[in-house]
């Protein structure tokens, strides 16, 4: 932010008084204008010319009441200080600064820039920088607005990049073309409105990716429920068919796609099921009712199983509710998980009945 200093001032160009009103730092004013340049219709090339002009004024602090801040270098001198800029280019940039109201011309009768005399007798013709001081408050406000906009733009861009990466990890094949288009768009400098539009599209695709994954499955397999099977031992630690978190981790391949962290114990299983339930849109009251009937561990396994077969169903929530009505659900779902991994198509057809 530009700071106004209570410091020395000056009257005519090149003179200094012993004390005076508040001043502005010319270099901080230029820095603020660099950020606010689009608001004044200028670019970095005009800023470069203005920087060279400012360097010809001896004083760093300018009084806010100054009405003359004239510098008088020739075009050749200015071009040399700008690294050999062509004279025609310099003239074009000076004209742009005049149109922007940031400098004015104090033209002599012969069109030359010069200074004659000193003190009260001084007469100077050239380029007047006083409009910069007059517009210093507007420049500062515009710079603050542009900084805030740049920060908001950076935040939205970071959000979009994170969502793009999530979609790329979740379903890169189906959304390959979209991700390529998004990658090309991100290489441009998108406005905040454009970034928000892309974010909305990516969020929509992420919310639908579970339900739309592998939609080539036949309609005859949609929304079927597991037939009751004979009871098997899945929770007693000494049982021959005991289900362990390690085995569940191996059986739940779809879950590993979205949540790569392993399930080391039953608390991990239940936490993972909670995350999956939110992801596939299971209603909290359905989970609560099922937990009261079957217990949290059984419901957690059912949730993970629902994710495993989600490519074959239309409505995960309805499918889950039908599973929850099945007696001995933990044993039945465990058997289905094991058989599904042995033969994905055949076992599923043999275990499910019609709607």
C-alpha positions in Angstrom: 0.0 0.0 0.0 1.2 3.5 -0.8 2.1 5.6 2.3 1.6 9.3 2.6 4.5 10.9 4.5 4.6 14.1 6.5 7.9 15.3 5.1 9.5 18.1 3.1 7.9 19.4 0.0 8.8 21.6 -2.9 7.2 24.3 -5.0 8.7 24.5 -8.5 10.3 21.7 -10.3 13.8 20.8 -8.9 13.4 23.0 -5.7 12.9 22.0 -2.1 11.4 23.9 0.8 12.3 23.2 4.5 8.9 21.9 5.6 5.5 21.3 4.1 2.4 19.2 3.9 2.1 15.4 3.5 4.0 13.7 0.6 3.8 10.6 -1.4 6.7 8.3 -2.2 7.0 8.4 -6.0 8.4 4.8 -6.2 5.6 3.4 -4.1 3.1 5.3 -6.2 4.6 3.8 -9.3 4.4 0.3 -7.7 0.7 0.8 -6.9 0.1 2.0 -10.5 1.8 -1.2 -11.8 -0.9 -3.2 -10.1 -3.7 -0.8 -11.1 -2.5 -0.3 -14.7 -5.5 -2.1 -16.4 -7.8 0.3 -14.6 -6.1 3.2 -16.4 -5.9 1.6 -19.8 -2.1 1.2 -19.8 0.3 -1.8 -19.9 3.8 -2.7 -18.7 5.5 -0.9 -21.6 3.8 2.4 -20.6 4.8 1.7 -17.0 8.4 1.3 -18.1 8.4 4.7 -19.9 6.8 6.3 -16.8 9.5 4.8 -14.6 12.1 6.4 -16.8 10.4 9.7 -16.6 10.1 9.6 -12.8 13.8 8.8 -12.6 14.6 12.2 -14.0 13.0 14.0 -11.1 15.5 14.4 -8.3 13.1 14.1 -5.3 11.7 10.8 -4.1 8.8 12.4 -2.0 6.3 14.6 -3.8 4.0 17.0 -2.0 0.3 16.1 -2.4 -0.3 19.8 -3.1 2.3 20.0 -5.9 0.9 21.4 -9.1 4.1 21.2 -11.2 6.5 18.2 -11.3 8.1 18.9 -14.7 10.9 16.7 -16.2 12.5 17.8 -19.4 14.7 15.0 -20.9 14.8 15.0 -24.7 13.4 12.0 -26.6 16.9 10.8 -27.4 17.8 10.9 -23.7 14.7 9.0 -22.8 15.2 6.4 -25.5 18.8 5.8 -24.3 17.6 5.3 -20.7 15.0 2.9 -22.0 17.7 0.7 -23.6 17.5 2.1 -27.1 13.7 2.2 -27.6 12.8 3.6 -31.1 11.7 7.2 -31.1 8.4 6.3 -32.7 7.6 3.7 -30.0 8.5 6.2 -27.3 6.1 8.8 -28.8 3.3 6.3 -28.9 3.8 5.3 -25.2 4.0 9.0 -24.1 0.7 9.7 -26.0 -0.9 6.7 -24.1 0.2 8.1 -20.8 -1.3 11.5 -21.7 -4.6 10.0 -22.7 -4.7 8.1 -19.4 -4.4 11.4 -17.6 -1.2 10.4 -15.8 1.1 13.0 -17.3 0.6 16.3 -19.2 2.7 18.2 -21.7 4.0 21.6 -20.9 5.0 22.7 -24.4 7.4 25.5 -25.2 7.0 27.7 -28.3 9.6 25.6 -30.2 8.4 22.3 -28.9 11.6 21.7 -27.0 11.9 20.6 -23.3 14.2 22.7 -21.1 14.5 24.7 -17.9 15.6 28.3 -17.5 16.4 30.1 -14.3 16.1 28.9 -10.7 13.9 29.4 -7.7 11.1 31.9 -8.3 12.6 32.8 -11.7 12.5 29.2 -13.0 10.7 28.4 -16.2 10.4 24.8 -17.2 8.9 23.1 -20.3 8.5 19.3 -20.7 6.4 16.5 -19.2 4.5 17.2 -16.0 4.2 14.4 -13.5 1.8 16.3 -11.2 -1.3 14.3 -12.4 0.2 11.3 -10.7 0.0 13.0 -7.4 -3.5 14.3 -8.1 -4.7 10.8 -8.9 -2.7 9.1 -6.2 -5.8 8.2 -4.1 -7.5 6.7 -7.1 -4.4 4.8 -8.0 -4.1 3.4 -4.5 -7.7 2.2 -4.4 -7.4 0.6 -7.8 -4.3 -1.2 -6.8 -6.0 -2.6 -3.6 -8.9 -3.8 -5.7 -6.7 -5.5 -8.2 -4.6 -7.2 -5.5 -7.8 -8.5 -3.8 -9.1 -9.7 -7.2 -5.7 -11.4 -7.9 -5.8 -13.2 -4.5 -9.4 -14.4 -5.1 -8.4 -15.5 -8.6 -5.5 -17.5 -7.3 -7.7 -19.1 -4.7 -10.3 -20.2 -7.3 -7.5 -21.4 -9.6 -6.0 -23.5 -6.8 -9.5 -24.9 -6.0 -10.0 -25.8 -9.7 -6.6 -27.5 -9.9 -7.4 -29.6 -6.8 -10.8 -30.7 -8.2 -9.2 -31.5 -11.6 -6.6 -33.8 -9.8 -9.4 -35.5 -7.9 -11.3 -36.2 -11.1 -8.2 -37.4 -12.8 -7.5 -39.9 -10.0 -11.1 -40.9 -9.7 -12.1 -41.6 -13.4 -9.3 -40.6 -15.9 -10.6 -42.8 -18.7 -14.2 -41.6 -19.0 -13.3 -38.0 -18.5 -10.0 -38.0 -20.6 -11.3 -35.6 -23.2 -12.8 -33.2 -20.7 -9.6 -33.2 -18.6 -7.6 -32.4 -21.8 -10.0 -29.5 -22.5 -9.7 -28.3 -19.0 -5.9 -28.5 -19.1 -5.8 -26.3 -22.2 -8.2 -23.8 -20.5 -6.1 -23.6 -17.4 -3.1 -22.6 -19.4 -4.9 -19.4 -20.2 -5.5 -16.6 -17.6 -9.1 -17.3 -16.7 -11.3 -14.7 -15.0 -12.9 -15.5 -11.7 -16.3 -16.0 -13.4 -14.7 -18.5 -15.9 -12.9 -20.3 -13.0 -16.2 -20.7 -11.1 -17.9 -22.1 -14.2 -15.2 -24.7 -14.6 -15.4 -25.5 -10.9 -19.1 -26.1 -11.1 -18.7 -28.4 -14.1 -16.0 -30.5 -12.4 -18.0 -30.7 -9.2 -21.0 -32.0 -11.1 -18.9 -34.7 -12.8 -17.4 -35.7 -9.5 -20.8 -36.0 -7.8 -22.0 -38.2 -10.7 -18.9 -40.3 -11.3 -20.0 -43.1 -8.9 -23.4 -43.5 -10.5 -22.1 -43.2 -14.0 -19.1 -45.4 -13.8 -19.1 -48.4 -16.1 -22.6 -47.7 -17.5 -22.2 -50.4 -20.1 -23.6 -53.0 -17.6 -26.9 -54.5 -18.7 -30.2 -53.2 -17.4 -31.2 -56.7 -16.3 -28.6 -56.5 -13.6 -29.8 -53.2 -12.1 -31.2 -52.9 -8.6 -31.1 -56.6 -7.5 -30.7 -57.8 -4.0 -28.7 -60.7 -2.4 -30.6 -63.9 -1.8 -30.5 -65.1 1.8 -27.8 -67.8 2.1 -27.0 -70.2 4.8 -25.3 -68.8 7.9 -21.5 -68.7 8.0 -19.3 -67.6 10.8 -17.8 -64.1 10.1 -17.2 -62.5 13.4 -16.1 -65.2 15.8 -12.3 -65.0 16.0 -11.9 -68.8 16.0 -14.2 -69.5 13.1 -13.0 -71.1 10.0 -14.6 -68.5 7.8 -13.7 -65.4 9.9 -13.8 -62.2 8.0 -10.8 -59.9 8.8 -10.1 -56.3 8.0 -7.1 -57.5 5.9 -9.4 -59.8 3.8 -12.0 -57.0 3.5 -9.3 -54.7 2.2 -8.4 -57.2 -0.4 -12.0 -57.9 -1.5 -13.1 -54.3 -1.7 -11.3 -53.3 -4.9 -13.6 -50.4 -5.7 -13.1 -48.9 -2.3 -9.4 -48.9 -2.8 -9.8 -46.9 -6.0 -11.3 -43.9 -4.1 -9.7 -44.4 -0.6 -6.1 -45.9 -1.1 -5.3 -45.9 2.6 -5.5 -49.5 4.0 -8.1 -50.8 6.5 -5.9 -52.2 9.3 -8.6 -52.8 11.9 -12.4 -52.7 12.4 -12.3 -49.0 13.3 -10.7 -48.3 9.9 -13.4 -50.4 8.3 -16.2 -48.5 10.0 -14.6 -45.1 9.3 -14.1 -46.0 5.6 -17.8 -47.1 5.4 -18.8 -43.8 6.8 -16.9 -42.0 4.0 -18.2 -44.3 1.3 -21.8 -43.8 2.6 -21.5 -40.1 2.2 -19.9 -40.4 -1.2 -22.6 -42.7 -2.7 -25.5 -40.7 -1.1 -26.8 -43.1 1.6 -29.3 -41.4 3.9 -28.2 -41.1 7.6 -31.6 -42.4 8.8 -31.3 -45.5 6.6 -27.8 -46.1 8.2 -29.2 -45.6 11.7 -32.1 -48.0 11.2 -29.9 -50.6 9.7 -27.4 -50.2 12.5 -30.1 -50.8 15.1 -31.1 -54.0 13.4 -27.7 -55.5 12.3 -25.0 -53.6 14.2 -22.5 -51.1 13.0 -19.9 -53.7 11.8 -22.4 -55.5 9.6 -23.7 -52.3 8.2 -20.2 -51.1 7.4 -19.5 -54.3 5.4 -22.9 -53.8 3.5 -21.9 -50.2 2.6 -18.6 -51.4 1.2 -20.3 -54.1 -0.7 -22.8 -51.6 -2.2 -19.8 -49.7 -3.6 -18.4 -52.9 -5.1 -21.6 -53.5 -7.2 -22.5 -49.8 -7.8 -21.8 -50.1 -11.5 -24.7 -52.6 -11.8 -27.4 -50.6 -9.9 -29.3 -47.4 -10.6 -30.1 -46.2 -7.1 -27.5 -47.1 -4.4 -29.8 -45.8 -1.6 -32.7 -48.0 -2.6 -30.4 -51.0 -3.1 -28.9 -50.5 0.4 -32.4 -50.4 2.0 -33.3 -53.7 0.3 -30.1 -55.3 1.5 -30.8 -54.1 5.0 -34.0 -56.2 5.0 -32.0 -59.4 4.4 -31.6 -61.7 7.5 -28.0 -62.6 8.5 -26.8 -59.8 6.3 -23.2 -59.9 7.4 -22.7 -63.5 6.5 -24.6 -63.1 3.3 -22.7 -60.1 2.1 -19.3 -61.7 3.1 -20.1 -64.7 1.0 -21.1 -62.5 -1.9 -17.9 -60.5 -1.7 -15.8 -63.6 -1.8 -17.7 -65.1 -4.7 -17.7 -61.9 -6.6 -13.9 -61.7 -6.4 -13.7 -65.3 -7.6 -15.9 -64.7 -10.7 -17.4 -61.2 -11.0 -20.1 -62.0 -13.5 -21.2 -65.6 -12.7 -21.2 -65.2 -8.9 -23.2 -62.0 -9.1 -25.8 -63.6 -11.3 -26.2 -66.6 -9.1 -26.4 -64.6 -5.9 -28.9 -62.0 -6.9 -32.6 -62.4 -7.6 -34.8 -60.2 -9.7 -36.3 -57.0 -8.4 
